[in-house]
Each structure stands twice: as C-alpha cells, then as structure tokens.
Amino acid sequence: MLLLRPYRPEECPALARLFYDTVHYVCRGDYTPAQLDAWATGTVDLAEWNRSFLAHRTVVAEVDGVIAGFGDLDEAAGYLDRLYVHRDFQRRGVASAICDELERAARGPVETHASLTARPFFEQRGYCVVRRQQVARRGHLLTNFVMRKGG
C-alpha cells in the first residue's frame, strides 16, 4: 500500500542515497557513466538538502514501510525541484502520486527541469518543453529540459 507523508529531517541521508541509486540505475540508459557520476557523486551537503526540504513542500512515498520515492516543490515559485523513485518501485504509480500531491500545492503553473529519462513522464502529465538545455556539472554537460504545466 502506498502512503504519502511529509518529509522528516532524520530521513535526509536515506533520501540522498535513494537519489544517488536512482540516478545511477534508472538514468543509465540516457547518460554516460561520467555524466551520472557528475550528476550524483554520492556525496551531498546533507545540511543544505535538509534546509531545502524543510523550505519546500516535500513528500515522501512509502510502500509497506519502505521509502519508495520523494519529491519537493517550491510552492511560491511553482518549481518542482526533485522527484526520484527507487528503482524497485518504478512504474508503480509512485511518481504520479507524488506529483499529484505537489501539483495540488502549487499556486499556479509548475515548472521543472526534467532529465532525458524523466521527460516522457512529464509529457504524459501535460507538461510542455519550454527549452532544451545543457547543464554543466563537474566538467560534464548534461542535457535536460525546462518543462512547464499550466499557465
């Protein structure tokens, strides 16, 4: 059974690990190993991530007591910052449930920067590509898409 609930600060290390694992497993068909390493190094500033999670509306998804994914939205800006689902819970409605919750909290249009991997998911939800961009991360360029829904 899927449960959505607010983020708890003690979960920050687990969410950072889920982020790393998801990037390196789920996105490996769209990015090179060097790009994946540049995107998710395995080390994040946990204090900064925690501050960001607390400043945003952050939703954690659990399936049978296991963290299956998370997402966060800057409500004022309408910016969907992070959306990651554990590889063992892909294509089971977890990302859709998190997005539904976050989109309801937005005060207007929602914008995100979607990876090559995530673009089809967001397109199916009615997001449109505003522009394709190349983002520099640790000496590597990663393609992603500024996408918007609403307004």
C-alpha angles and dihedrals in degrees: 000000000000118000124186117200142155121281120263119209094231088064095063095099091049092050091049089053092047088051092053095045093046094050093047096045108028097038098042093102092059104039135042121251089253091052091048090051090050092049097045114021097173090248123087131166097257093192091054093045090050091050090049094047091050093047091051133054098264122189125194120199120211129189113195091338095310121115104246099174149326141214138184136203132196094222097197094051096034089231117151098208108178134013118170131161123193112253092243091059101047118135093013099108097264097120091044092052092049091047092048090055095045095044090053089056094052117105093214139336118002122225129190139170103235125198122229086260095051098042096089091049092054093043089055087054092055100263117145126211110250093181143335114240142184114226120198115225121174093330097317131101118228123191118226138152133241102223131183136194122196133004 
